[in-house]
Amino acid sequence: MRLPSEDPPDRADSRCPVTGMGAEFNPFVDPYLASPYSFWLRARTEEPVFYSPEIDYWVVTRYAEVKAIFADPKTFSASNVQNPIAPLSPKVVTILREGGFGAVPAMSNADPPTHTRIRKFTGQAFTPRRVAKLETDIRAIVTQFLDQIEPRRSADLVRDMVYELPVLVLFIFLGMPSADVPRVKSWAKNRLMLTWGHLSEAEQITEAMGLLEYWRYSLQHVEHMMENPPDNFVGDLIRARDGDERILSIAEIATVVYGLLIAGHETTTSLTSSAVVNLLEHRSAWDSLCAKPELIPNAIEEILRYDTSVITWRRRAARAVEIGGVKIPENANLLLAIGSANRDEAEFPRSSEFDIQRGNAKEHLAFGFGIHYCFGAPLARLELKVILEELTRRIPAMRLVPDQAFTYSPNISFRGPQRVLIQW
């Protein structure tokens, strides 16, 4: 998150055309919140690029345009990715400044050359070897949760398993004590709602206080590890820095940790819960995985395509440009509807069908594309693979509790059912 005074003016002028889809679009309430896909289908057909006065963003819904924007960082800056979607009140800005909030553009919201420099070192630290070493730990954690819930014959998959599981894995990767899981999960919610939600001033103040604790925790963790850098991801970044702020600053390393402490587990929690819902709603797909676990890797790609956990992402137009035949002004905010692009019929025939053997499922944009492609993607895939392997092996008779309603957090980007009741 960057504080507002650091950004160019955000509000579009009164000449931005508010048309049918733009007037209808409200991403914070039902029916869109419960199921955005029918809205996006209409948008791709009727108005693939439209202006939303609700959030002051131009919304882009088709695969070709979304992928092209990701692929062109010179024209489409990532500088607004972590900005609050709703303007922060002056009181909240003061609270954050006086509280020492010091996150800086580092990864998802950094442009070259800053992004190039930091990505080089995070890529060297986030190696395939380091990720692969986690598989044993992931399987042990999954086994512990299943040992607890399997005898009960019913569970809330989110509360009883996938709410904490991904952050426990992340803590091993980052060298953090598991006792801190409840605090970090709470802080992640503070950040999610403050950055991607639509809050009143009183709600913003509450979330901002938690956000400050979240930032201080990340910074203190890095400073503590500097004394004797361990053999983990954070230790690798500290060693790469070699005491030189020009290579990697302490604030940049802390910001990477701060970013991973939401991107590395909130997304996997949501992805896993959505995966189970979709597989159990398409029973033949679930039964196929139980019978043939070798289908799981491609099933994961189809899950990422069909119902991913990050359904929109953002860019800013660095110059006036035309997208899909629509003129976009310089400095305009863009909301890239990843979830819509992943169901674009032009790229994925029968796009509304859930097909775990789809040939081109890997072409989805769930992890972005280009220089900002999510560097945590291998870990997310590995975690979901192990979870599905163990669930299908140990509880093949698992089914959804009938007639349950799924609810979703009211924010612009992160989507996953908050409760999934299962029985067997």
Secondary structure as a PSIPRED ss2 file (coil, helix, strand):
# PSIPRED VFORMAT (PSIPRED V4.0)

   1 M C   1.000  0.000  0.000
   2 R C   1.000  0.000  0.000
   3 L C   1.000  0.000  0.000
   4 P H   0.000  1.000  0.000
   5 S H   0.000  1.000  0.000
   6 E H   0.000  1.000  0.000
   7 D C   1.000  0.000  0.000
   8 P C   1.000  0.000  0.000
   9 P C   1.000  0.000  0.000
  10 D C   1.000  0.000  0.000
  11 R C   1.000  0.000  0.000
  12 A C   1.000  0.000  0.000
  13 D C   1.000  0.000  0.000
  14 S C   1.000  0.000  0.000
  15 R C   1.000  0.000  0.000
  16 C C   1.000  0.000  0.000
  17 P C   1.000  0.000  0.000
  18 V C   1.000  0.000  0.000
  19 T C   1.000  0.000  0.000
  20 G H   0.000  1.000  0.000
  21 M H   0.000  1.000  0.000
  22 G H   0.000  1.000  0.000
  23 A H   0.000  1.000  0.000
  24 E H   0.000  1.000  0.000
  25 F C   1.000  0.000  0.000
  26 N C   1.000  0.000  0.000
  27 P C   1.000  0.000  0.000
  28 F C   1.000  0.000  0.000
  29 V C   1.000  0.000  0.000
  30 D C   1.000  0.000  0.000
  31 P C   1.000  0.000  0.000
  32 Y C   1.000  0.000  0.000
  33 L C   1.000  0.000  0.000
  34 A C   1.000  0.000  0.000
  35 S C   1.000  0.000  0.000
  36 P C   1.000  0.000  0.000
  37 Y H   0.000  1.000  0.000
  38 S H   0.000  1.000  0.000
  39 F H   0.000  1.000  0.000
  40 W H   0.000  1.000  0.000
  41 L H   0.000  1.000  0.000
  42 R H   0.000  1.000  0.000
  43 A H   0.000  1.000  0.000
  44 R H   0.000  1.000  0.000
  45 T H   0.000  1.000  0.000
  46 E H   0.000  1.000  0.000
  47 E C   1.000  0.000  0.000
  48 P C   1.000  0.000  0.000
  49 V E   0.000  0.000  1.000
  50 F E   0.000  0.000  1.000
  51 Y E   0.000  0.000  1.000
  52 S E   0.000  0.000  1.000
  53 P C   1.000  0.000  0.000
  54 E C   1.000  0.000  0.000
  55 I C   1.000  0.000  0.000
  56 D C   1.000  0.000  0.000
  57 Y E   0.000  0.000  1.000
  58 W E   0.000  0.000  1.000
  59 V E   0.000  0.000  1.000
  60 V E   0.000  0.000  1.000
  61 T C   1.000  0.000  0.000
  62 R C   1.000  0.000  0.000
  63 Y H   0.000  1.000  0.000
  64 A H   0.000  1.000  0.000
  65 E H   0.000  1.000  0.000
  66 V H   0.000  1.000  0.000
  67 K H   0.000  1.000  0.000
  68 A H   0.000  1.000  0.000
  69 I H   0.000  1.000  0.000
  70 F H   0.000  1.000  0.000
  71 A C   1.000  0.000  0.000
  72 D C   1.000  0.000  0.000
  73 P C   1.000  0.000  0.000
  74 K C   1.000  0.000  0.000
  75 T C   1.000  0.000  0.000
  76 F E   0.000  0.000  1.000
  77 S E   0.000  0.000  1.000
  78 A C   1.000  0.000  0.000
  79 S C   1.000  0.000  0.000
  80 N C   1.000  0.000  0.000
  81 V C   1.000  0.000  0.000
  82 Q C   1.000  0.000  0.000
  83 N C   1.000  0.000  0.000
  84 P C   1.000  0.000  0.000
  85 I C   1.000  0.000  0.000
  86 A C   1.000  0.000  0.000
  87 P C   1.000  0.000  0.000
  88 L C   1.000  0.000  0.000
  89 S C   1.000  0.000  0.000
  90 P H   0.000  1.000  0.000
  91 K H   0.000  1.000  0.000
  92 V H   0.000  1.000  0.000
  93 V H   0.000  1.000  0.000
  94 T H   0.000  1.000  0.000
  95 I H   0.000  1.000  0.000
  96 L H   0.000  1.000  0.000
  97 R H   0.000  1.000  0.000
  98 E H   0.000  1.000  0.000
  99 G C   1.000  0.000  0.000
 100 G C   1.000  0.000  0.000
 101 F C   1.000  0.000  0.000
 102 G C   1.000  0.000  0.000
 103 A C   1.000  0.000  0.000
 104 V C   1.000  0.000  0.000
 105 P C   1.000  0.000  0.000
 106 A C   1.000  0.000  0.000
 107 M C   1.000  0.000  0.000
 108 S C   1.000  0.000  0.000
 109 N C   1.000  0.000  0.000
 110 A C   1.000  0.000  0.000
 111 D C   1.000  0.000  0.000
 112 P C   1.000  0.000  0.000
 113 P C   1.000  0.000  0.000
 114 T H   0.000  1.000  0.000
 115 H H   0.000  1.000  0.000
 116 T H   0.000  1.000  0.000
 117 R H   0.000  1.000  0.000
 118 I H   0.000  1.000  0.000
 119 R H   0.000  1.000  0.000
 120 K H   0.000  1.000  0.000
 121 F H   0.000  1.000  0.000
 122 T H   0.000  1.000  0.000
 123 G H   0.000  1.000  0.000
 124 Q H   0.000  1.000  0.000
 125 A H   0.000  1.000  0.000
 126 F C   1.000  0.000  0.000
 127 T C   1.000  0.000  0.000
 128 P H   0.000  1.000  0.000
 129 R H   0.000  1.000  0.000
 130 R H   0.000  1.000  0.000
 131 V H   0.000  1.000  0.000
 132 A H   0.000  1.000  0.000
 133 K H   0.000  1.000  0.000
 134 L H   0.000  1.000  0.000
 135 E H   0.000  1.000  0.000
 136 T H   0.000  1.000  0.000
 137 D H   0.000  1.000  0.000
 138 I H   0.000  1.000  0.000
 139 R H   0.000  1.000  0.000
 140 A H   0.000  1.000  0.000
 141 I H   0.000  1.000  0.000
 142 V H   0.000  1.000  0.000
 143 T H   0.000  1.000  0.000
 144 Q H   0.000  1.000  0.000
 145 F H   0.000  1.000  0.000
 146 L H   0.000  1.000  0.000
 147 D H   0.000  1.000  0.000
 148 Q H   0.000  1.000  0.000
 149 I H   0.000  1.000  0.000
 150 E H   0.000  1.000  0.000
 151 P H   0.000  1.000  0.000
 152 R H   0.000  1.000  0.000
 153 R C   1.000  0.000  0.000
 154 S E   0.000  0.000  1.000
 155 A E   0.000  0.000  1.000
 156 D E   0.000  0.000  1.000
 157 L H   0.000  1.000  0.000
 158 V H   0.000  1.000  0.000
 159 R H   0.000  1.000  0.000
 160 D H   0.000  1.000  0.000
 161 M H   0.000  1.000  0.000
 162 V H   0.000  1.000  0.000
 163 Y C   1.000  0.000  0.000
 164 E C   1.000  0.000  0.000
 165 L H   0.000  1.000  0.000
 166 P H   0.000  1.000  0.000
 167 V H   0.000  1.000  0.000
 168 L H   0.000  1.000  0.000
 169 V H   0.000  1.000  0.000
 170 L H   0.000  1.000  0.000
 171 F H   0.000  1.000  0.000
 172 I H   0.000  1.000  0.000
 173 F H   0.000  1.000  0.000
 174 L H   0.000  1.000  0.000
 175 G C   1.000  0.000  0.000
 176 M C   1.000  0.000  0.000
 177 P C   1.000  0.000  0.000
 178 S H   0.000  1.000  0.000
 179 A H   0.000  1.000  0.000
 180 D H   0.000  1.000  0.000
 181 V H   0.000  1.000  0.000
 182 P H   0.000  1.000  0.000
 183 R H   0.000  1.000  0.000
 184 V H   0.000  1.000  0.000
 185 K H   0.000  1.000  0.000
 186 S H   0.000  1.000  0.000
 187 W H   0.000  1.000  0.000
 188 A H   0.000  1.000  0.000
 189 K H   0.000  1.000  0.000
 190 N H   0.000  1.000  0.000
 191 R H   0.000  1.000  0.000
 192 L H   0.000  1.000  0.000
 193 M H   0.000  1.000  0.000
 194 L H   0.000  1.000  0.000
 195 T H   0.000  1.000  0.000
 196 W H   0.000  1.000  0.000
 197 G E   0.000  0.000  1.000
 198 H C   1.000  0.000  0.000
 199 L C   1.000  0.000  0.000
 200 S C   1.000  0.000  0.000
 201 E H   0.000  1.000  0.000
 202 A H   0.000  1.000  0.000
 203 E H   0.000  1.000  0.000
 204 Q H   0.000  1.000  0.000
 205 I H   0.000  1.000  0.000
 206 T H   0.000  1.000  0.000
 207 E H   0.000  1.000  0.000
 208 A H   0.000  1.000  0.000
 209 M H   0.000  1.000  0.000
 210 G H   0.000  1.000  0.000
 211 L H   0.000  1.000  0.000
 212 L H   0.000  1.000  0.000
 213 E H   0.000  1.000  0.000
 214 Y H   0.000  1.000  0.000
 215 W H   0.000  1.000  0.000
 216 R H   0.000  1.000  0.000
 217 Y H   0.000  1.000  0.000
 218 S H   0.000  1.000  0.000
 219 L H   0.000  1.000  0.000
 220 Q H   0.000  1.000  0.000
 221 H H   0.000  1.000  0.000
 222 V H   0.000  1.000  0.000
 223 E H   0.000  1.000  0.000
 224 H H   0.000  1.000  0.000
 225 M H   0.000  1.000  0.000
 226 M C   1.000  0.000  0.000
 227 E C   1.000  0.000  0.000
 228 N C   1.000  0.000  0.000
 229 P C   1.000  0.000  0.000
 230 P C   1.000  0.000  0.000
 231 D C   1.000  0.000  0.000
 232 N C   1.000  0.000  0.000
 233 F H   0.000  1.000  0.000
 234 V H   0.000  1.000  0.000
 235 G H   0.000  1.000  0.000
 236 D H   0.000  1.000  0.000
 237 L H   0.000  1.000  0.000
 238 I H   0.000  1.000  0.000
 239 R H   0.000  1.000  0.000
 240 A H   0.000  1.000  0.000
 241 R H   0.000  1.000  0.000
 242 D C   1.000  0.000  0.000
 243 G C   1.000  0.000  0.000
 244 D C   1.000  0.000  0.000
 245 E C   1.000  0.000  0.000
 246 R C   1.000  0.000  0.000
 247 I C   1.000  0.000  0.000
 248 L C   1.000  0.000  0.000
 249 S C   1.000  0.000  0.000
 250 I H   0.000  1.000  0.000
 251 A H   0.000  1.000  0.000
 252 E H   0.000  1.000  0.000
 253 I H   0.000  1.000  0.000
 254 A H   0.000  1.000  0.000
 255 T H   0.000  1.000  0.000
 256 V H   0.000  1.000  0.000
 257 V H   0.000  1.000  0.000
 258 Y H   0.000  1.000  0.000
 259 G H   0.000  1.000  0.000
 260 L H   0.000  1.000  0.000
 261 L H   0.000  1.000  0.000
 262 I H   0.000  1.000  0.000
 263 A H   0.000  1.000  0.000
 264 G C   1.000  0.000  0.000
 265 H C   1.000  0.000  0.000
 266 E H   0.000  1.000  0.000
 267 T H   0.000  1.000  0.000
 268 T H   0.000  1.000  0.000
 269 T H   0.000  1.000  0.000
 270 S H   0.000  1.000  0.000
 271 L H   0.000  1.000  0.000
 272 T H   0.000  1.000  0.000
 273 S H   0.000  1.000  0.000
 274 S H   0.000  1.000  0.000
 275 A H   0.000  1.000  0.000
 276 V H   0.000  1.000  0.000
 277 V H   0.000  1.000  0.000
 278 N H   0.000  1.000  0.000
 279 L H   0.000  1.000  0.000
 280 L H   0.000  1.000  0.000
 281 E H   0.000  1.000  0.000
 282 H C   1.000  0.000  0.000
 283 R H   0.000  1.000  0.000
 284 S H   0.000  1.000  0.000
 285 A H   0.000  1.000  0.000
 286 W H   0.000  1.000  0.000
 287 D H   0.000  1.000  0.000
 288 S H   0.000  1.000  0.000
 289 L H   0.000  1.000  0.000
 290 C H   0.000  1.000  0.000
 291 A H   0.000  1.000  0.000
 292 K C   1.000  0.000  0.000
 293 P H   0.000  1.000  0.000
 294 E H   0.000  1.000  0.000
 295 L H   0.000  1.000  0.000
 296 I H   0.000  1.000  0.000
 297 P H   0.000  1.000  0.000
 298 N H   0.000  1.000  0.000
 299 A H   0.000  1.000  0.000
 300 I H   0.000  1.000  0.000
 301 E H   0.000  1.000  0.000
 302 E H   0.000  1.000  0.000
 303 I H   0.000  1.000  0.000
 304 L H   0.000  1.000  0.000
 305 R H   0.000  1.000  0.000
 306 Y H   0.000  1.000  0.000
 307 D C   1.000  0.000  0.000
 308 T C   1.000  0.000  0.000
 309 S C   1.000  0.000  0.000
 310 V E   0.000  0.000  1.000
 311 I C   1.000  0.000  0.000
 312 T C   1.000  0.000  0.000
 313 W E   0.000  0.000  1.000
 314 R E   0.000  0.000  1.000
 315 R E   0.000  0.000  1.000
 316 R E   0.000  0.000  1.000
 317 A E   0.000  0.000  1.000
 318 A C   1.000  0.000  0.000
 319 R C   1.000  0.000  0.000
 320 A C   1.000  0.000  0.000
 321 V E   0.000  0.000  1.000
 322 E E   0.000  0.000  1.000
 323 I E   0.000  0.000  1.000
 324 G C   1.000  0.000  0.000
 325 G C   1.000  0.000  0.000
 326 V E   0.000  0.000  1.000
 327 K E   0.000  0.000  1.000
 328 I E   0.000  0.000  1.000
 329 P C   1.000  0.000  0.000
 330 E C   1.000  0.000  0.000
 331 N C   1.000  0.000  0.000
 332 A C   1.000  0.000  0.000
 333 N E   0.000  0.000  1.000
 334 L E   0.000  0.000  1.000
 335 L E   0.000  0.000  1.000
 336 L E   0.000  0.000  1.000
 337 A C   1.000  0.000  0.000
 338 I H   0.000  1.000  0.000
 339 G H   0.000  1.000  0.000
 340 S H   0.000  1.000  0.000
 341 A H   0.000  1.000  0.000
 342 N C   1.000  0.000  0.000
 343 R C   1.000  0.000  0.000
 344 D C   1.000  0.000  0.000
 345 E C   1.000  0.000  0.000
 346 A C   1.000  0.000  0.000
 347 E C   1.000  0.000  0.000
 348 F C   1.000  0.000  0.000
 349 P C   1.000  0.000  0.000
 350 R C   1.000  0.000  0.000
 351 S C   1.000  0.000  0.000
 352 S C   1.000  0.000  0.000
 353 E C   1.000  0.000  0.000
 354 F C   1.000  0.000  0.000
 355 D C   1.000  0.000  0.000
 356 I C   1.000  0.000  0.000
 357 Q C   1.000  0.000  0.000
 358 R C   1.000  0.000  0.000
 359 G C   1.000  0.000  0.000
 360 N C   1.000  0.000  0.000
 361 A H   0.000  1.000  0.000
 362 K H   0.000  1.000  0.000
 363 E H   0.000  1.000  0.000
 364 H C   1.000  0.000  0.000
 365 L C   1.000  0.000  0.000
 366 A C   1.000  0.000  0.000
 367 F C   1.000  0.000  0.000
 368 G C   1.000  0.000  0.000
 369 F C   1.000  0.000  0.000
 370 G H   0.000  1.000  0.000
 371 I H   0.000  1.000  0.000
 372 H H   0.000  1.000  0.000
 373 Y C   1.000  0.000  0.000
 374 C C   1.000  0.000  0.000
 375 F C   1.000  0.000  0.000
 376 G C   1.000  0.000  0.000
 377 A H   0.000  1.000  0.000
 378 P H   0.000  1.000  0.000
 379 L H   0.000  1.000  0.000
 380 A H   0.000  1.000  0.000
 381 R H   0.000  1.000  0.000
 382 L H   0.000  1.000  0.000
 383 E H   0.000  1.000  0.000
 384 L H   0.000  1.000  0.000
 385 K H   0.000  1.000  0.000
 386 V H   0.000  1.000  0.000
 387 I H   0.000  1.000  0.000
 388 L H   0.000  1.000  0.000
 389 E H   0.000  1.000  0.000
 390 E H   0.000  1.000  0.000
 391 L H   0.000  1.000  0.000
 392 T H   0.000  1.000  0.000
 393 R H   0.000  1.000  0.000
 394 R H   0.000  1.000  0.000
 395 I C   1.000  0.000  0.000
 396 P C   1.000  0.000  0.000
 397 A C   1.000  0.000  0.000
 398 M C   1.000  0.000  0.000
 399 R E   0.000  0.000  1.000
 400 L E   0.000  0.000  1.000
 401 V C   1.000  0.000  0.000
 402 P C   1.000  0.000  0.000
 403 D C   1.000  0.000  0.000
 404 Q C   1.000  0.000  0.000
 405 A C   1.000  0.000  0.000
 406 F C   1.000  0.000  0.000
 407 T C   1.000  0.000  0.000
 408 Y C   1.000  0.000  0.000
 409 S C   1.000  0.000  0.000
 410 P C   1.000  0.000  0.000
 411 N E   0.000  0.000  1.000
 412 I C   1.000  0.000  0.000
 413 S C   1.000  0.000  0.000
 414 F E   0.000  0.000  1.000
 415 R C   1.000  0.000  0.000
 416 G C   1.000  0.000  0.000
 417 P C   1.000  0.000  0.000
 418 Q C   1.000  0.000  0.000
 419 R C   1.000  0.000  0.000
 420 V C   1.000  0.000  0.000
 421 L E   0.000  0.000  1.000
 422 I E   0.000  0.000  1.000
 423 Q E   0.000  0.000  1.000
 424 W C   1.000  0.000  0.000
